[in-house]
Amino acid sequence: MAGVELMAAPWAREVEAVEKELDTSVEEGLEDGEAEARLEKFGKNELPKEEGSSFWELVLEQFDDPLVKILLVAAVVSALIAMYEAYEAGKALTLESLVESGVILLILILNAIVGVYQESNAEASLEALKAMQAATARVRRGGNWTPNLPAEDLVPGDVIELNVGDCVPADCRVAELKTTTLRAEQSALTGESVSVSKSEDKIDKEDCEIQSKSNMLFSGTMLANGHAICIVTGTGMSTEMGKIQEQLQAAAAERAEEKTPLKQKLEEFSDMLQWVISLICVLVWLINYHMFIDLENMSIDFKAAIYYFQIAVALAVAAIPEGLPTVITMCLALGTRKMAARNSIVRKLPAVETLGCTTVICSDKTGTLTTNMMSVRRVIVVGAGGKGTDEVAVSGATYNPLDGEAQLSNAGGAALEKLALVASVCNSSSVELVKGTWKHVGAPTEAALTVLVEKLLGSNGKASPSVAKGQLPVNESLKASAEAVATLEFTRDRKSMSVIVNSGKTRQSANELLVKGAPETLLERCSHVLTNDGKRVEMSAAIKKEMQERIAEMAGKALRTLGFAMKSELGALSDYNGTHHSAAAQLRDPANFAKIETDLTFVGLVGMQDPPRAEVRSSMEACRNAGIRVMVITGDNRITAEAVCREISVFGEDEDLTDKSFVGHDFSKLPVENQRELLAKNANTGMVFSRAEPAFKQHIVKLLKEQGNVVAMTGDGVNDAPALKLADIGVAMGIAGTEVAREASDMILADDNFSTIVASVQEGRSIYDNMRAFIRYMISSNIGEVFSIFFVAALGLPEGMVPIQLLWVNLVTDGPPATALGFNPSDPDIMTKPPRDKSEPLISTWVMARYIIVGLYVGIATVGVFVTWYMHGVGSEPFLGLIDLSKDGHTSVDFHHLSNWEKCDPDTNLFHLDDGTHKFSANSWTAGGLTYDVSGCDYFGEVGKKKASTLSLSVLVTIEMFNALNAISEDGSLFAPGTHPFVNPYLLLAMASSFALHFMILYVPSLAPMFDVVPLSSEEWALVILYSAPVVLIDEVLKLVGRIMNASALRRRRARIEASKKEQ
């Protein structure tokens, strides 16, 4: 009979219809053979694990990047050239000759390791989802109960038994209640803040949200109380949990195809860089092709060709900011530390930057905008003589009785005292002090009543100081004075529960019934009212009407109302003292409870809610100022959601919520185009969606992203995981959040507080600004290096800087200042600016033009100092009449010889110039106490040019330090109060460390040969400073132009706004 299919909408069928369609029975269950056949058909009751990418697939992915490919080619070419040169010279290949290619490969390997490590973290959220499934179940097979059947072997049609505390093993239809009430804790699945009542009654609507399926229990949820027999209707991926896993996998796949705004910008930059490098390499070859290709004789000079290969490698190394990935990672890591100090735990580094361009925050209500702690806000009793009402406002938003007070207008009253007695004794929950924090034990609503009692009967509306020690003196006193002898459990038909208490010290006085429940039904069962002056008067129509108006008023403000009543005349139960009493039979049948709870005396009302966090209102204002809109998406009902949104200023107090507030199910029924129009219509205002299901949250995130928004989504339940995964920034709750939600998120709020998100957005914006600062800084360095190499090739000069030197600058000396720029303080007005556009380029056209100008000067300075050294040797005048460079004994060479150095034959030391051939000789020169022997054409070779090359490298490093200071602000002057060097002392320290590293390779004898550098004298350092310092002046002029352009743009924007106002 395994021909049965999964049942559609079992909640909308009677139990008998469910039994018939699934071919099972509550009395017998399935036969073992049938269960095996269904297991074969439907599969195991488990959530399957998805296979991830293999290790080698992850490794290969790390090399699928334009910059990485260029570097890889550069490394291979560098190694081939080293091998060719060793072969030509008849020498063995040494490690020193492979340093350049080795360093490049090391960079690539390190990047690959980091990438594989980050991506090999499997989808832990799916594993956490699996962990929520029950391990075993009590199942009826063939009429007999199997107590511990593995839950994975359950099949549709199985009959299972569930008790309080059990984890529901599969989706199932409640078939038979074994207790008067059955409640399930399904907040993780639906977002409902309290446990929900379940029954076996069918639901009239087939198409309804999960919250309305009151006869269904869902896999992974927990039974809060009660005992029931159920029929399994869905297993594995057919359960609500399975649907969430499907959504989670789909969201993960969709998110994997997307790129963070920063990654998009970097890839665009990489693509541009790839073309620029290719263009420059081709240009260099075109300019110098005559140096290695003889078109007349159709021959190639391989030695010259190899030299220009080396130029190409140097260009690739110079143009690529090899240290950029490392510095970005360090900056983001620094951002995570700053955020951790503000209670934001960042799980994925790119999330730090993405926060900066967030345009929409989709927030859950419970626990994020509210405290997730039920608190009584109002108490209402009938006034003296039955006239009017006495009302007590109650403050405090936590379970700490010392938080807030009951604002009593007088000394209280008899009705308030009796209400406190009922609230304390007719209560099975409490609060307790755990490691300095007050937490609820039991139902949150009853815990809130416990806190109310301490305030209501405390001193002047305040709890006793002994509460600080974890004591509850008022509750303890009340419970000691009125001992509960019987409990009449809550039932759905009467919507109340009560206790019979005896308050006599010798147990000789008559019992009393204390009742609490839904105030509407209690009022109908009350014949009298206890007034606040202690009189018992008849329940008049006027009093009842006033109480009903107060109930409606509180409900309209999203306060959950509870009524309290009492009864002194209990008849046969007036002396009830236990199960052996003659009247005990009345209490065994719940059908008698409604009769017992008649002719009651009404005591009063309380209104409670999960109160908004105090700081959320100001955070909403901050979001508005920052151009971020807030959407509240909650599983709670519409009235509650709207009231909370008004209270926290998502909406104004009297704002019309037409087209701004929707029940999720109703919004989903609208055509998708209409949905998009509504979201676009409210682009500058908040919205609220109530009774939202998991798929709905995901749908909203998807629509918002399609409209170009950067979406942050908060959540704490399993139901939130797919939307958290799909959002640009998934934000999970650290305290109340489920493991599934935390694993699916990008960021976790340690304090579950919405205000922390706003603070994180501010930090994200600051980090992005700082990141732009160091990216500008590093790119200006690379542009300068490219111009330097280009000028060398274009002018036909000896190679000024070798790739290993450029790698040292890009990776080491540039690194500390770039990282220190991440410590720049944020602008004071950072949260008054609108979010930046995702399409905004990382580097604007003007900024790029600026750094091309600066780079052009870097090229001129590095080549200029190189040429200056060669032209100002022995016998020449001091440079500018100030700096004598001839003290090291090197030979002066004019520019004509220097730019035609390749025409000097190293075998004969003859210079073959157009104006004739002549012998060339050069002097040995000194540096750092060492003498470097050169005699002829080798003066332009590896040894001869070391001093000139060192000067070029030192000018480059020094200019980069000045550029780091220039990068403190994009347009602010280096000499202005808010942008001077001392606003970031870390940058000054980083510059000192970079200089120290540079001095190390210059003045440590064992390191200098590795980098082809020599020590410099004081005169030579003076030359370096002379060539480097003008970059500050050049950038100051460019910044001034930038400020003028920005001021002009601001004036035009203001003029447009004024013109628009006049037109209106």
C-alpha positions, 0 to 999 in steps of 0.5 A: 500500500506504499501507493499513498502520496503526501497529503495536501493541507492536512490541517484543513481535514478532519482527523478521520479524513487524514487517517483515510488519505494516509491509510493509517489509524490512530488505534493501530498505526502502520504495519511494519511492512508498510512502514518499510515500503513508505521509507523506501518511497519517501526516504529518510526523515532527515535533512540531506547534506549538500556536497561542497566544492573539492579542495582542488576546485577551491584552489583553482578558483583562487587563481581565476583572477586577472591580477593573479594571472598577470603575476603568475605570468610575471613569475614564470617569465622571471624564472625563465630569464634567470635560467637563460642568463645562467645558461648563457653565462655558463653558471649554475642556477642560484636561489638568489637569481630566483628570488623575484619569481619566488617572492611572487609565487609565495604571494600567490600561494599565501593568497590561495591559502587564505582564500581556500581557508575562508571558502572551505568553511562548509554551510554550518547553518545546514548542519545546525538545522539538522541538529534541531531534529529529534533523535528518537520518537515513540511510534505505534506500529501494528497496534503496539508502541515502539518507545525509541524508534530512530526519528529518521525512520519515521514515515508519513502515516506513522502515529506518534505520541508526544509529551511536554518537553519533547522535540517534535520529530516530523510535521504532524497533525494533532489527532487526539489531546490527552490533556486539556491543553497542548502548547508548542514553542515554535518561535524559532520557526514562526517568530511568535514571542509566546508558546501557542495553543494547539488542538485537534479541530480542523482549520477552515482555510487551506491557504493560510500561514504557519501561525494559523495552523493550530492543529499542526506540530512542526519538526524541530519545535518543542512541546511546552506543555500537554500530551497528544497523539499525532499523525505524521504528515511530512518527513525530511525535506517535506517538512517546514524545516525541509522547506527552510533548508531548500530556501537556505540552499537556494539563497546560498547559491544565489548569494554565491553568484553575487559579489560584495560592492567592494569585490565588484569595485576591485574586480573592475579595477583589476580588469582596467589594470589588466588592459593598462598593463598590456597597453604599456607593455606593448607601447614599451616594445613599440618604442624600443623594437629597434633595439632588438629587431633588425628589420633590414637583416630580419634578425633578433638580438636575444640579449636585448629582447630578454632585457625588454622582457625584464622591463615587461616583468618589472612593469607587471610587478610595478602596476599590480598592488601586490600588498592590496589584498593583505592590507584590505584584509587587515583593515577589515579585520581592524574593523571587526575589532572596532565593531566587537567593542560595540557588540557586533561580531563580524563573521565574514570580513566583507560584511564590514565594508558592505555595511557602509552602503546599506540602504535598507534594514529589514528588522525583526521586531521581537528581541531586536526592536523590543527587549523580548521581556514581557513587562506590565505597562498599565494596571486598571481597577474600579474606583471607589464606590464603583465610579470610574477607574484607578489606573497605575502606570508601570515603568521598566522593560526587563525582568529586573524588579528594580527596573522601573516602578509602579506610579501610584497616585495614592497609597494603593487600594484594596483592589490593587492589593487583591490583584497583586495576590491573584497575580502572584499566587495564580502563577506557576512562573517566576524570575531569578537572578542568574550571574547578575541578570534577571531571567524568566523561569516559565511563561514570560507573561506570568514572569511579568506578573511576578515583577509587577507584584514586587513593584505594586506592593513595594515601598511607594511603587518600588521593589524592595532593595533586597531584590538586588540579592535575588530575593522576591519578598512580596511574592514570597509573603503572598504565596506563604499567606495563601497556599494553593490547594488545587489548580484548574488548568487553562482550557481554550473554551473558557480562556482562563485558569485558576487556583483554589487557595486557603489563606487561614493560618490554621486552615480553618477558614473557607477557601477562595478561588483566584482567577486570571484569563482573557478579560472579555470572557472573565467580565461575562462571568463576573456578577460583582466588582471589587472597588479600590476602597474595598467594597464588593458591588454589583457589576453594572452595565456602566462598569462593564462597558467602561472595562470593555472600552479600556480593554479595546483601548489597550489592545489598540496600543498593542498591549496584551490584556489579562483580567483578574477575578476572585470568588469566596463562595465555593460551596462544596469546594470551600473546605477542599484540602486534597484529592481525597476530599469528597468534592475532588471529583468536580476537579477531575473533569475539566468540563466542570471548570467553567461552572466553578468559575461563575458568579465571580468578583472582578478585581482588575485588568493589566496591560502588558507588552514586549516593550521597545528598547529605550534607545531604538527611537533615537536609532530610527532618527539616525537611520532617517538622517543617514538615508536608510529606511527601516522595514519591520518584518515580524511573525506577530499580528498586525495591530501589535506590529503597527503599535510598536512601529508607531512607538519607536517612530518608524511611523508617526503617531497619527500617520496613515499606514495605507500601503505601508502596513501589510499582512505578509499573506495579503502582500504575497497575493498581489501581482509582483509588479504591484509589490515592486511599485509599493516598495518603490513608492515607500522608498523614503519611508518605513514599512511593516509586514506582519504574520510573515512566513520564512519564504515571505522574508526571503521574497522581500529581500529579493525584491529590494535587491532587484531594485538596487538596494543593499539590504541588511536583514535581522533575525533570530529564528530558524525561519529567518535563516534563508533571508539572512543568507540571501541579504547583503548583510545577514544580522543574527541575534547573539542572545536569543538567536538560534544556531541556525540563524547565527551560522547563516549570518554575516554578523551577530549582535552580541546584545540583540539590539537594533541600535548596535546595527546603526552603530555598525553602519556608522563604523562600516562607512568610516572603514570604507572611507579609510579603505579608499584612503589607503587604496588611493595611497597604494594606487598612487604608488603603483602609478608612480612605479609604472611611470618610472619604468616607462620613462626608463624604457622610453628614454633608453636608460639602464633599468632603474629599479628591479622587480625585487625592489618594487616587490619590497616597496609594494609589499613591505614598506607601503604596508604599514602606512596603508594599514595605519590609514585604517585608523583615520577618525571618521568624519563628524557628519558621516551619518548625515550623508546618504548611503553611497551608490553601489555603482559609485567607482572606488576611485573617481575620475578626478581622483584618478587624474590627481594620482596620474599627475602625482604618479607622473611626478614620481616617475620624473623624480625617480628617473631624475635622481637616477640620471642626476647621479650619473651626470654629477660625478667626479669633475662635475659641479655640485647639483644645483650648486648645493649637493656634491655627489662626487665624493664616492668617486664615480664617473660623470656621464652625459645624458647622450651616453647614458641614453645610448648605454646599450651601444657600449660593447662590454667585450671591447668597452667601445661606444658605437655612437652615431657620431663615431666610436670611442673607448669608454672607461669608468672609475670604481666608486665607494659606498658604505666603506666598500669599493665597487669595481667597474672599468668600462661598459659594466658601469651601466650594468648590475654593479655600476648602477647600484648607487643610482638604483638605490637613490631611485628606490629611496626617492620612491619610498620617501615620496610614498611616505609623503603620499601617506600623509596626503591620503589622510584626507581626500580634499582636506589640506595637510596643514588644516586643523582636522586633517593634519598628520597628528590626527592619526598618530598610528600613521606617523608610527607606521611611517617610522617603521617603513623607513626603518625597514628601508634603512635595514635593507640599505645598511645591513650588509647581508641584506643589501646584495639581495635587493641590489642596494648600497648604503647612502651618504648624508649628501645623497639623502639630501638629494632624495629629500630634494626630489621627494618633498615637492609631491606635498606641494603638488598634492596641496594644489590638487586638493585645492582644485578639488575643494573648489570643484566640490564647493561649485557642485554643492552650490549647483545642487542647492540652486537646483533644490531652491528652484524645485521648491519655487516650482512647487 
